[in-house]
C-alpha cells in the first residue's frame, strides 16, 4: 500500500488542469484496487472547499480577459485573410468557454470525491505542541516568517502515519507544490528542506513536489500505461462544428420528409417537385444520393434525436424539430 498525503496546492492544481482527468482516473483506479490510500486531513478538505469558488472564478476571468486582449491586438494589427481567420477562431473559443468551465467543474467534483473517500486525519494535542516548538525554533515551514501552522500540522500528521506504518511493503509519501515552505533552500527543490530531512530519511517515507512523480516512482512498471489508458481529453466542440452538424441533420431530415410527401394523397406532385427540386438537388450534390436514405426506424429516430440535441445546445427547446 502507498499512503499519500498531498497538500491543498497539489489538489487545486490538479483540479485546474483541463487535462487532469487522466491523472484523476489513474488515482481512482489505484485506490479502488487497494494499492493507494489517500490521507485526507480535514484541513486540506476545508481549504480545498474554501478555495474552489475563487479558483474557478479566476480561471473564467483569466480566459475571458486573455481573449479580449488578443482580440484587440488582432483587430489593431492583423491584416489579410489571417486576421479574419484568427477573429473567427476567437469567436469559437468564446463559445467554448462555458463548456471548458464545465470540464474544470467536473475536475473539482472528482478531486473532492477522492478526498472525501480518503483516510481522514485530524491533529492531536501533541501535534499542536510540536508545531508550537517548531515555530519557536523558526524551523521549516516557519523559516519564512509567515503563518505556517496549517502546513506544519500536515507534517506532524504525516509523521504520525509514517510511525504507524508496520508492514515492510507499505510506503508513505508527502507531496506539495509549495516548494518555498517545504523544499531545500538554494538547491534542488525536489529535495525536502534540511529541517525536514529526518522525516524523509528512512526507507518508508519520501518527499515529492508532484503527485504524478510520486505515483511514477512507486508504480514504475505500470504508471505510464495507466496514464496512457486513461489519457483521454474531451475537447468541447466549437460553434462552427455544432452548426455544421445541425445543418447536416436538418438537410437529411428535410430531404426524407420531402420524399415522403410524394406518397401523400391529393398532393400536386408537379408543384411539389418544382418547389422542392432545387433544395433536393443541393442536398444530393452535397451528401450523395446513396447517403440520403431511406432509413430504418432506428436510423430515423437517431437522426431526429441528434438534431434535437444539437438544437438544444444552440438554444432551442427540446424536441424542436421543425424542418
C-alpha positions in Angstrom: 0.0 0.0 0.0 1.2 3.5 -0.8 -0.1 6.2 1.6 -0.1 9.7 0.1 -0.6 13.0 1.9 -0.8 15.8 -0.7 -1.4 19.3 0.4 -4.1 21.6 -0.9 -1.9 23.2 -3.6 -1.5 19.8 -5.2 -5.2 19.1 -5.4 -6.1 22.6 -6.6 -3.5 22.4 -9.4 -4.9 19.1 -10.4 -8.5 20.4 -10.4 -7.5 23.4 -12.6 -5.7 21.2 -15.2 -8.1 20.8 -18.1 -6.2 17.6 -19.0 -6.3 16.4 -15.4 -8.8 13.6 -15.9 -6.2 11.1 -16.9 -4.4 11.5 -13.5 -7.6 11.7 -11.6 -8.9 8.5 -13.1 -5.5 6.8 -12.5 -5.6 7.8 -8.8 -9.2 6.5 -8.6 -8.2 3.1 -10.1 -5.2 2.7 -7.8 -7.4 3.5 -4.8 -10.1 1.1 -6.0 -7.5 -1.7 -6.4 -6.3 -1.2 -2.8 -2.8 -0.2 -3.8 -3.1 3.5 -2.9 -4.7 5.2 0.1 -5.1 9.0 0.2 -4.5 10.7 3.5 -7.1 13.5 3.7 -6.6 15.9 6.7 -9.7 17.9 7.4 -7.5 20.9 7.0 -6.9 20.0 3.3 -10.6 19.3 2.6 -11.7 22.6 4.1 -9.0 24.6 2.3 -9.9 22.9 -1.0 -13.6 23.6 -0.5 -12.9 27.2 0.6 -10.7 28.0 -2.4 -12.8 26.2 -5.1 -15.1 29.1 -6.0 -12.3 31.6 -6.1 -10.1 29.4 -8.3 -13.0 28.6 -10.7 -13.8 32.3 -11.0 -10.2 33.2 -11.6 -10.0 30.6 -14.4 -13.1 32.1 -16.1 -12.0 35.7 -15.7 -8.5 34.9 -16.9 -9.7 33.2 -20.1 -12.1 36.0 -20.9 -9.5 38.7 -20.2 -7.0 36.9 -22.5 -9.5 36.5 -25.3 -10.4 40.2 -25.1 -6.7 41.2 -25.1 -5.8 39.0 -28.1 -8.9 40.2 -30.0 -7.9 43.8 -29.5 -4.4 43.2 -30.7 -5.6 41.3 -33.8 -8.2 44.0 -34.7 -5.5 46.7 -34.5 -2.5 44.9 -36.0 -4.0 42.0 -38.0 -4.0 42.0 -41.8 -5.4 40.0 -44.7 -7.2 36.6 -44.5 -5.2 35.6 -41.4 -6.9 38.4 -39.5 -10.4 37.2 -40.2 -9.5 33.6 -39.5 -8.0 34.5 -36.2 -11.0 36.5 -35.2 -13.3 33.6 -36.2 -11.3 31.2 -34.0 -11.6 33.6 -31.1 -15.3 33.6 -31.6 -15.3 29.8 -31.4 -13.2 29.9 -28.2 -15.6 32.4 -26.7 -18.4 30.0 -27.4 -16.5 27.1 -25.9 -15.5 28.9 -22.7 -18.6 27.8 -20.7 -18.0 24.2 -21.8 -14.4 24.4 -20.7 -15.5 25.7 -17.4 -17.8 22.7 -17.0 -14.8 20.4 -17.6 -13.0 22.2 -14.8 -16.1 21.9 -12.6 -16.0 18.1 -13.1 -12.4 18.0 -12.1 -13.2 19.8 -8.9 -16.0 17.4 -8.2 -13.9 14.4 -8.8 -11.0 15.6 -6.7 -13.3 16.5 -3.9 -14.8 13.0 -4.0 -11.4 11.4 -3.8 -10.6 13.5 -0.7 -13.8 12.6 1.0 -13.2 8.9 0.4 -9.6 9.2 1.7 -8.4 8.3 5.2 -9.4 11.3 7.4 -6.8 12.8 9.6 -7.1 15.3 12.5 -4.3 16.9 14.5 -3.9 15.7 18.1 -2.9 17.9 21.1 0.6 16.5 20.7 0.7 17.7 17.1 -0.2 21.2 18.2 2.6 21.2 20.9 5.1 20.0 18.3 4.0 22.8 15.9 4.5 25.4 18.7 8.0 24.2 19.3 8.8 24.4 15.5 7.5 27.9 15.4 9.7 29.0 18.3 12.7 27.4 16.7 11.9 29.0 13.3 12.1 25.5 11.9 10.7 24.9 8.4 8.0 25.6 7.4 8.3 28.6 9.8 11.6 29.8 8.4 9.9 32.4 6.1 8.3 34.4 8.9 4.8 33.7 7.9 1.8 31.8 9.4 2.6 28.2 8.6 0.6 26.5 11.3 -1.6 24.6 8.9 1.4 23.4 6.8 3.3 22.3 9.9 0.2 20.4 11.2 0.2 18.5 7.9 3.7 17.4 8.5 3.0 16.2 12.1 0.0 14.2 10.9 2.1 12.7 8.1 4.9 11.8 10.6 2.4 10.0 12.8 1.3 8.0 9.8 4.9 7.0 9.0 5.5 6.0 12.6 2.3 3.8 12.5 3.4 2.0 9.3 4.3 -1.5 10.2 4.3 -3.5 7.0 7.6 -3.7 5.1 5.6 -3.5 1.9 3.9 -0.2 2.8 5.3 3.2 1.8 4.4 6.8 2.6 5.0 10.0 0.7 4.3 13.7 1.3 3.5 15.7 -1.8 3.5 19.5 -2.0 3.9 22.1 -4.8 4.7 24.6 -2.1 8.5 24.4 -2.6 9.2 27.7 -0.8 7.9 26.2 2.5 8.9 22.6 2.2 11.8 22.2 -0.2 15.5 22.7 0.1 16.7 26.3 0.0 19.0 27.3 -2.8 19.3 23.8 -4.2 17.2 21.1 -5.8 13.6 21.9 -4.8 12.7 18.2 -5.3 14.5 17.6 -2.1 13.0 18.4 1.3 14.2 21.3 3.4 17.1 20.5 5.7 14.9 20.9 8.8 12.6 18.2 7.5 15.2 15.8 6.1 14.9 13.4 9.1 11.2 12.9 8.3 12.2 11.5 4.9 15.4 9.8 5.8 14.0 6.3 6.2 13.1 3.8 3.5 9.4 4.1 4.2 9.0 7.9 3.6 9.5 10.1 0.5 9.1 13.7 -0.5 7.7 14.8 -3.8 6.7 18.1 -5.4 4.4 16.4 -8.0 1.7 13.8 -7.5 2.5 12.3 -10.9 6.1 11.9 -9.9 5.2 10.2 -6.6 3.0 7.7 -8.4 5.6 7.1 -11.1 8.2 6.4 -8.6 6.1 3.9 -6.6 4.4 2.2 -9.6 7.2 2.4 -12.2 6.1 -0.6 -14.2 2.5 0.5 -14.8 2.0 4.2 -14.2 2.8 5.3 -17.7 0.4 2.6 -19.1 -2.3 3.7 -16.7 -1.9 7.3 -17.8 -2.0 6.3 -21.5 -5.1 4.1 -20.9 -6.9 7.0 -19.3 -5.3 9.7 -21.3 -8.4 11.0 -22.9 -9.3 14.6 -23.2 -12.8 15.7 -24.2 -12.4 18.8 -26.2 -15.6 20.9 -26.4 -16.9 21.3 -29.9 -16.6 24.8 -31.3 -19.5 26.7 -32.6 -18.8 26.1 -36.3 -18.7 22.3 -35.8 -22.0 22.3 -33.9 -23.7 24.5 -36.6 -22.3 22.3 -39.4 -23.7 19.1 -37.8 -27.1 20.8 -37.1 -27.3 21.8 -40.7 -26.4 18.3 -42.0 -29.1 16.6 -39.9 -31.6 19.3 -40.8 -30.9 18.7 -44.5 -31.2 14.9 -44.2 -34.5 15.0 -42.3 -36.0 17.6 -44.6 -34.9 15.6 -47.7 -36.5 12.4 -46.4 -39.7 14.2 -45.4 -39.9 15.9 -48.8 -39.6 12.4 -50.5 -42.3 11.1 -48.1 -44.7 13.8 -49.2 -44.8 12.3 -52.7 -46.9 9.5 -51.2 -49.5 11.8 -49.7 -52.8 11.5 -51.4 -54.1 14.7 -53.0 -50.7 16.2 -53.4 -49.8 18.1 -56.6 -46.6 16.2 -57.5 -45.6 18.6 -60.2 -45.9 21.6 -57.9 -44.1 19.7 -55.1 -41.2 18.8 -57.3 -40.9 22.3 -58.7 -40.7 23.8 -55.2 -38.6 21.2 -53.6 -36.4 20.3 -56.6 -33.6 22.9 -56.2 -33.2 22.2 -52.5 -33.2 18.4 -53.2 -30.5 18.9 -55.9 -28.3 20.9 -53.5 -28.6 18.2 -50.8 -27.9 15.4 -53.2 -24.9 17.1 -54.5 -23.6 17.8 -51.0 -24.1 14.4 -49.4 -24.6 12.0 -52.3 -28.0 10.4 -53.1 -26.8 7.0 -51.8 -26.3 8.6 -48.3 -29.8 10.0 -48.1 -32.0 7.1 -47.0 -34.4 5.5 -47.0 -33.9 4.9 -43.3 -34.9 2.1 -40.9 -37.0 3.2 -37.9 -33.9 3.1 -35.7 -31.8 5.3 -38.0 -34.7 7.7 -38.4 -35.1 8.0 -34.7 -31.3 8.6 -34.3 -31.4 11.4 -36.9 -34.2 13.2 -35.2 -32.6 12.7 -31.7 -29.3 14.1 -32.9 -31.0 17.2 -34.4 -33.0 17.8 -31.3 -29.8 17.6 -29.1 -27.9 19.9 -31.4 -30.7 22.5 -31.4 -30.9 22.3 -27.6 -27.2 23.1 -27.4 -27.7 26.1 -29.7 -30.5 27.4 -27.6 -33.8 25.8 -28.8 -36.1 23.9 -26.6 -36.1 20.1 -26.5 -37.8 18.3 -29.4 -37.9 21.4 -31.6 -37.6 19.6 -34.9 -39.3 21.9 -37.4 -37.8 21.2 -40.8 
